[in-house]
Amino acid sequence: AADNERQDEVVSFNSGDVMDIIVVGGGLSGMTAAYEINKKSGHHQASSSNENAIQLPRWKLLEAQSVVGGRLRNSVSDEIDLGGAWIWPRYQPHMAKLVSDLDISMFLQPDDPSSVRIEGGAIQIVHSLQNYLPKENILTNVAVTRCTKIMDRQGEGNNIVVRLETVTPSTTDPHNDEPGKTFYARRVLFACPPKLLSLHVTFDPPLSLEKQLAMNASQTWMAGVTKVALVYPSPFWKDKDDASNMGLPTNLGPAFQVYDASTHDGSVSALTFFTLVPQDNPAIKNDKVLAEQCAEQIKSVWLAMRLPELATKANSFQRSFVQRWPENRYISEDNKPRRVNPHPSPKPALCKHDWGGMLLFAGSEADLTSPGVMEGAVGSALHVVNILES
């Protein structure tokens, strides 16, 4: 009875207010989906005088944060990746094709030629996608909090649509978010980490039990990691094999991995550390202390490797950049992580559509081939766009 009452709600909006598709999430997956939707709609453009003309799909993308990019981000200067960074083109066909289609340059990872990075940082992929999209279709600082299936009886017939209620996120206190706009769509594509979706969005009617359980059990890959980049006057480590791309012993400091983050043109020489900072460590709230601890840690490692000529320069970094992903509520489900979550495995329930196909799900963790990495973000978006086409 309650469900019938909800569906019988008379909705006061014009049909012109209803989007054909709303993409929720402006990370790599959501932006790829928007790019494909926009590109394919252009291919079907026809004269409005033709009665048989295919209507261009009306779409918008809603992003909770102030910028698009999701887990891709650069330092404020120097073009150093502080989020996802690596691509393996030989094993990641979707990423290889997307980067090629966008005419983005790649270069070999200096200390691991099996992988490549993007010139200017991986965020350049999102920026390139954004350049192809109408600015007015992408809305930032719009966080979806409630997703409701409703009946539109204003027009002819009984049309079922999705209502999205949103807030404008507070930058200081999550309890002080301001009420936002309401959006309507015939279909919604959620391109968000499934765990965060289960925490931030209420669905009415509820999603299938299978999907709820899978979302609640999922974990957002690398969201609990803080990345630290140290910029040096020169890449003094380059001539020593295995000195800059390796796992690190955590008993010596907060970092568990390091790699050469220098730019392709040689203008910036940097080491980037993956860290998991204990809650009782003074570096938990102090970026300067965290950078110094990483430098001391790699110094100790180099000494143990009998590389004193490198160790003496470990503390000579000129500047540092710290990206604390656990503190971002739209990236991480845990602001006090005690471990790095295991790499996600394919979960079919995460990518299944719901509400009879009105709700679709993309995002890296929802991919069935390469969950957790950029290849999965793009692959899941392409999969959902193919569903929309069919």
Secondary structure, DSSP 4 states (H G I P E B T S, - for coil): -HHHHHHTPPP---GGGEEEEEEE--SHHHHHHHHHHHHHHHHT---TT-TTPPPPPPEEEE-SSSSS-TT--B-SSTT-BSS---B-TTT-HHHHHHHHHTT--EEEETTEEEEEEETT-THHHHHHHHHTS-GGGEE-S-EEEEEEEEEE-SSSS-EEEEEEEEEE--SS-GGGPEEEEEEEEEEEEE-S-HHHHHHH-EEESPPPHHHHHHHHH---TTTT-EEEEEEESS-TTTTSTTSSSEE--GGGSSEEEEEE---TTSS-EEEEEEE---TTSGGGS-HHHHHHHHHHHHHHHHHHTT-HHHHTTTT--SEEEEEEGGG-TTT-S-SS-SSPPPPP---HHHH--BGGGTEEE-SGGG-SSSTTSHHHHHHHHHHHHHHHH-
